[in-house]
Amino acid sequence: MTPEDFKDLYVRELDNLQKEISNLDERNLWKTGGEIKNSPGNLCLHLIGNINGFIGNIIGKTGYVRKRDEEFSLKNVPKEELLESIAATKKMVEEVFDKMDADSLKEDFPVEILGKRNTEYMLAYFIGHFMYHLGQINYFRRMV
């Protein structure tokens, strides 16, 4: 894959996240129930934090400071604020991938996660993680 391929994937999935959050009624954004422990709002915060932390800060050197605990503990963030964060994350992703070259994908990822892996492997892992949680949001939205 190329940086352009990854940019296309991440932008597409951020657009899908934006659609899911837009289509959720604000009163359902922070609901949980039964075996569902993470609300769509918290999953959205988690996806934004993950992408800004790993792609923005680690690869793009944006200076983003991730507060992972808050991704799951914050509640009642206005829907509009979530949508603005998604848009800002999309812009950051485009900028980071536009600056990457194909050779950088073969380099070791700057932080060891899952053992020593190259950047291409980790970017594939992160998009899989993103899609998993996006599917949870989609399922929850259709359920309510």
C-alpha positions in Angstrom: 0.0 0.0 0.0 1.0 3.6 -0.4 0.5 6.6 1.9 -2.2 7.8 -0.6 -4.0 4.4 -0.2 -4.0 4.8 3.6 -5.1 8.4 3.3 -8.1 7.3 1.2 -9.0 4.5 3.8 -8.8 6.8 6.8 -10.6 9.7 5.2 -13.4 7.3 4.0 -13.8 5.8 7.5 -13.7 9.2 9.2 -16.5 10.3 6.8 -18.4 7.2 7.8 -17.9 8.0 11.5 -19.2 11.5 10.8 -22.3 10.1 9.1 -23.0 7.7 12.0 -22.7 10.4 14.6 -24.8 12.8 12.5 -27.5 10.2 12.2 -27.7 9.5 16.0 -30.2 11.3 18.0 -28.3 13.4 20.6 -30.2 11.7 23.5 -28.8 8.3 22.3 -25.2 9.4 21.8 -24.2 8.6 25.4 -26.5 5.7 26.1 -25.3 2.2 27.1 -27.3 -0.8 28.1 -27.1 -4.5 28.8 -23.8 -5.8 27.5 -23.0 -2.5 25.7 -20.5 -0.8 28.0 -19.3 2.0 25.7 -21.6 4.6 24.3 -21.4 5.7 20.7 -20.1 9.1 22.0 -17.3 7.4 24.0 -16.4 5.2 21.0 -16.2 8.3 18.8 -13.9 10.0 21.4 -11.8 6.8 21.5 -11.4 6.7 17.7 -10.5 10.4 17.5 -8.0 10.0 20.3 -6.5 6.9 18.8 -6.0 8.4 15.3 -4.7 11.8 16.7 -2.4 9.9 19.1 -0.8 7.4 16.8 -1.1 9.1 13.4 -1.1 12.7 14.4 1.4 12.8 17.3 3.6 9.8 16.6 3.9 9.9 12.8 2.9 13.6 12.1 4.6 15.1 15.2 1.4 17.3 15.8 2.0 17.6 19.5 -1.4 16.0 20.3 -1.5 14.8 23.9 -3.8 11.8 24.2 -6.0 11.4 27.3 -7.2 7.8 26.8 -9.1 7.6 30.1 -11.2 10.6 29.2 -12.2 8.9 25.9 -14.2 6.5 28.0 -15.1 8.7 31.0 -16.3 12.0 29.4 -20.0 12.2 28.9 -22.4 14.6 27.2 -20.0 16.2 24.9 -22.2 18.0 22.4 -22.8 16.3 19.1 -21.6 19.3 17.2 -18.3 19.2 19.1 -17.8 15.6 18.2 -18.4 16.4 14.6 -15.9 19.3 14.7 -13.3 16.9 16.2 -14.0 14.4 13.4 -13.5 17.1 10.8 -10.3 18.3 12.4 -9.0 14.7 12.6 -9.8 14.2 8.9 -7.8 17.3 8.0 -4.9 16.2 10.1 -4.9 12.7 8.5 -4.8 14.3 5.0 -1.9 16.5 6.0 0.1 13.7 7.6 -0.3 11.3 4.7 0.4 14.0 2.1 3.8 14.4 3.7 4.7 10.7 3.8 6.6 8.8 1.2 6.4 5.1 0.4 9.7 4.3 2.1 8.5 5.6 5.4 5.9 2.8 5.5 8.7 0.2 5.7 10.4 1.8 8.7 9.8 0.6 12.2 6.9 2.2 13.8 8.3 4.8 16.3 6.5 3.2 19.3 6.5 -0.5 20.0 3.0 -1.9 20.0 2.4 -5.6 19.3 6.1 -6.1 19.1 8.4 -4.5 16.6 6.3 -3.8 13.5 6.8 -1.5 10.5 4.6 1.5 10.0 2.6 -0.1 7.2 1.6 -3.0 9.4 0.5 -0.6 12.3 -1.5 1.6 9.9 -3.4 -1.5 8.7 -3.9 -2.5 12.4 -5.2 1.0 13.3 -7.7 1.1 10.4 -9.0 -2.4 11.4 -9.4 -1.2 15.0 -11.2 1.9 13.7 -13.6 -0.2 11.6 -14.4 -2.5 14.5 -15.5 0.3 16.7 -17.3 2.1 13.8 -19.3 -1.2 13.3 -20.3 -1.1 17.0 -21.5 2.5 16.6 -23.5 1.5 13.5 -25.1 -1.5 15.1 -26.0 0.6 18.2 -27.5 3.3 16.0 -29.7 0.8 14.1 -30.7 -0.9 17.4 -32.1 2.3 18.9 
